[in-house]
Amino acid sequence: MKEGEDFYFNEAGLMVFTAAYHLKRGYCCKNKCLHCPWNFGKKKPTKSTER
């Protein structure tokens, strides 16, 4: 793993995986990761009702 490519440390000092790392891993862990390329846990856009 390469810092800056696969992960970085946030302002709290925690390791954060990048979307590139998740894609290399090849599957979603379903932990609502910040950079999830599969958008697991992200809100889906709501459709506005048109009249």
C-alpha positions in Angstrom: 0.0 0.0 0.0 1.2 3.5 -0.9 0.4 6.5 1.2 -1.3 9.1 -1.0 -2.4 6.6 -3.5 -4.2 3.9 -1.4 -4.7 5.8 1.8 -4.1 9.1 3.6 -4.3 10.3 7.2 -7.1 12.8 8.0 -6.9 15.7 10.4 -7.8 13.4 13.3 -4.9 11.1 12.4 -7.1 8.3 11.1 -6.2 6.3 8.1 -8.7 6.8 5.2 -8.7 4.4 2.2 -9.1 6.0 -1.2 -11.4 4.9 -4.0 -8.4 3.5 -5.9 -7.6 1.2 -2.9 -11.2 0.0 -2.8 -11.2 -0.7 -6.6 -7.9 -2.7 -6.2 -9.5 -4.7 -3.4 -12.4 -5.5 -5.8 -15.4 -5.6 -3.5 -17.5 -3.5 -1.1 -17.0 -4.1 2.6 -20.4 -2.4 3.4 -18.9 -0.2 6.1 -20.0 3.1 4.5 -16.5 4.1 3.6 -15.9 7.8 2.8 -14.5 7.1 -0.7 -16.6 4.0 -1.6 -16.7 3.7 -5.4 -19.9 1.6 -5.1 -21.6 4.4 -3.1 -22.7 2.0 -0.3 -24.6 3.9 2.3 -24.8 7.1 0.3 -28.2 8.8 -0.1 -29.9 8.2 -3.4 -31.3 11.2 -5.2 -35.0 11.6 -4.6 -37.4 12.1 -7.5 -39.4 15.2 -7.3 -43.1 14.8 -8.0 -44.1 16.6 -11.1 -47.7 17.6 -11.7 
